[in-house]
Amino acid sequence: MHKNRVHAASGNGIDVTPSAEPDQGNEDAPPTNVTVSKNTAEHAKLAGLHMAINTADVSVTGNTALLNGVFDCQDESSGSGTLGTANTWTGNFGVKSDPAELCSPPPPTTDKPGHGKGHHKKHKKHHKPDPCTCQKQHPKAY
C-alpha cells in the first residue's frame, strides 16, 4: 500500500490483517511482503495505521497518521520487530501510539502567520515613463 490518503474512515484507516483475500485461491495463507509506505490516514474512528494481531514482517515506513479517534499508530502483534511487535516501523508520524513511541510526533511547522501559501499579494511593478519617448514625440520638449 503506497501513497494513499484515508480521511474519516468509519473504523481503522489503513488496516493490515493476517488473513488472505477471499476468493484468491489461498484463503489460508497470510499475506507476505507487505509494505505500507508514504500514506496519510487522518480522522479515522479507531486507528489511523493498524497492524492486527498475528501480522508479521510488515514494513511500515514514512507514513503520517494524525487526529485519529483512538490511536494514530497501533500494532497489536508481538515479536522481535520494532518495540516488541512482529513488524518494522520507521519514520512514521503520529501522536497517539500503541505501543508508545511507535510513531513520532510531526515536526513543528515553521510557517509564520501571513507567510504561508497564498497569503502574498503580487505587487505590481510601477514603471516610470521613458523620457526618450516624450522627446521623440515632442522634439522641442527637452
VEXDREN-2710 file (C-alpha; in Angstrom, 1 decimal):
% VEXDREN-2710
k/r/px/py/pz
1/MET/0.0/0.0/0.0
2/HIS/1.8/3.1/-1.2
3/LYS/0.9/6.9/-1.3
4/ASN/-2.8/6.6/-0.3
5/ARG/-4.8/9.1/1.6
6/VAL/-7.5/7.9/4.0
7/HIS/-9.8/10.5/5.6
8/ALA/-12.6/9.9/8.1
9/ALA/-12.8/6.1/7.9
10/SER/-15.6/4.6/10.0
11/GLY/-13.1/2.0/11.5
12/ASN/-9.3/1.9/11.1
13/GLY/-7.8/4.0/8.4
14/ILE/-5.2/1.5/7.0
15/ASP/-5.8/-1.9/8.5
16/VAL/-3.4/-4.8/7.8
17/THR/-4.7/-8.2/9.0
18/PRO/-3.1/-11.7/8.8
19/SER/-5.9/-13.2/6.7
20/ALA/-5.8/-13.6/3.0
21/GLU/-8.1/-12.0/0.5
22/PRO/-11.2/-14.1/-0.1
23/ASP/-11.7/-15.8/-3.5
24/GLN/-8.0/-15.6/-4.4
25/GLY/-7.2/-19.3/-4.1
26/ASN/-5.1/-19.0/-0.9
27/GLU/-7.7/-18.4/1.8
28/ASP/-5.4/-20.0/4.5
29/ALA/-2.2/-18.2/3.6
30/PRO/-1.5/-14.9/5.2
31/PRO/-0.3/-12.0/3.0
32/THR/3.5/-11.8/2.6
33/ASN/5.9/-9.0/1.6
34/VAL/3.5/-6.3/2.8
35/THR/4.8/-2.7/2.7
36/VAL/2.8/0.3/4.0
37/SER/4.6/3.4/2.9
38/LYS/4.0/7.1/2.4
39/ASN/0.3/7.0/3.2
40/THR/-1.7/9.6/5.1
41/ALA/-4.5/8.5/7.5
42/GLU/-6.5/11.1/9.4
43/HIS/-9.8/11.3/11.3
44/ALA/-10.3/7.6/11.4
45/LYS/-12.7/6.5/14.1
46/LEU/-10.3/3.9/15.5
47/ALA/-6.6/3.8/14.5
48/GLY/-5.0/5.6/11.5
49/LEU/-2.4/2.9/10.9
50/HIS/-3.3/-0.5/12.4
51/MET/-1.4/-3.8/12.3
52/ALA/-3.6/-6.6/13.7
53/ILE/-2.6/-9.5/16.0
54/ASN/-0.6/-12.1/14.1
55/THR/0.6/-9.8/11.4
56/ALA/4.3/-10.3/10.8
57/ASP/7.1/-8.8/8.7
58/VAL/5.1/-5.8/7.6
59/SER/7.3/-2.8/6.7
60/VAL/5.6/0.4/7.9
61/THR/7.6/3.3/6.6
62/GLY/7.2/7.1/6.1
63/ASN/3.5/7.3/6.9
64/THR/1.6/10.1/8.6
65/ALA/-1.4/9.4/10.9
66/LEU/-2.9/12.3/12.8
67/LEU/-6.1/13.2/14.5
68/ASN/-7.5/9.7/14.6
69/GLY/-10.0/8.6/17.2
70/VAL/-8.2/6.0/19.4
71/PHE/-4.6/5.7/18.1
72/ASP/-2.7/7.2/15.2
73/CYS/-0.4/4.2/15.1
74/GLN/-1.2/0.8/16.6
75/ASP/0.5/-2.6/16.3
76/GLU/-1.1/-5.5/18.2
77/SER/1.4/-8.1/17.0
78/SER/4.3/-9.4/19.2
79/GLY/7.7/-10.5/18.2
80/SER/11.3/-9.3/17.6
81/GLY/10.4/-6.2/15.5
82/THR/10.0/-2.6/16.5
83/LEU/9.2/-2.1/20.2
84/GLY/8.3/-5.8/20.6
85/THR/6.0/-6.0/17.6
86/ALA/6.4/-8.5/14.8
87/ASN/6.6/-5.7/12.3
88/THR/9.1/-2.9/11.3
89/TRP/8.2/0.7/11.9
90/THR/10.5/3.5/10.7
91/GLY/10.0/7.2/10.0
92/ASN/6.2/7.4/10.7
93/PHE/4.5/10.5/12.2
94/GLY/1.7/10.2/14.7
95/VAL/0.9/11.4/18.2
96/LYS/-1.1/8.6/19.9
97/SER/0.7/5.2/19.6
98/ASP/0.3/1.7/20.9
99/PRO/2.9/0.7/21.8
100/ALA/4.1/4.1/22.9
101/GLU/6.6/5.8/20.6
102/LEU/5.7/3.6/17.6
103/CYS/5.3/6.8/15.7
104/SER/7.0/10.2/16.3
105/PRO/5.2/13.5/16.7
106/PRO/5.4/15.5/13.5
107/PRO/8.0/18.3/13.4
108/PRO/6.6/21.8/14.3
109/THR/5.6/23.9/11.4
110/THR/7.7/26.9/10.7
111/ASP/5.1/28.9/8.9
112/LYS/4.7/32.4/10.3
113/PRO/1.2/34.0/10.2
114/GLY/0.7/35.6/6.8
115/HIS/3.7/33.9/5.3
116/GLY/2.1/30.6/4.1
117/LYS/0.9/29.6/0.7
118/GLY/-1.5/32.0/-1.0
119/HIS/-1.1/34.8/1.5
120/HIS/1.2/37.0/-0.5
121/LYS/-0.3/39.6/-2.9
122/LYS/1.6/40.0/-6.1
123/HIS/2.9/43.5/-6.2
124/LYS/2.6/45.4/-9.5
125/LYS/5.7/47.0/-10.8
126/HIS/5.4/50.7/-11.2
127/HIS/7.2/51.8/-14.3
128/LYS/8.4/55.4/-14.8
129/PRO/7.7/56.9/-18.2
130/ASP/10.6/56.7/-20.5
131/PRO/11.8/60.3/-21.1
132/CYS/13.1/59.4/-24.5
133/THR/9.6/58.6/-25.7
134/CYS/8.4/62.1/-24.8
135/GLN/11.3/63.7/-26.7
136/LYS/10.6/61.6/-29.8
137/GLN/7.0/62.7/-29.8
138/HIS/7.9/66.3/-29.0
139/PRO/11.4/67.0/-30.2
140/LYS/11.5/70.5/-28.7
141/ALA/10.3/69.4/-25.3
142/TYR/13.9/69.0/-24.0
END
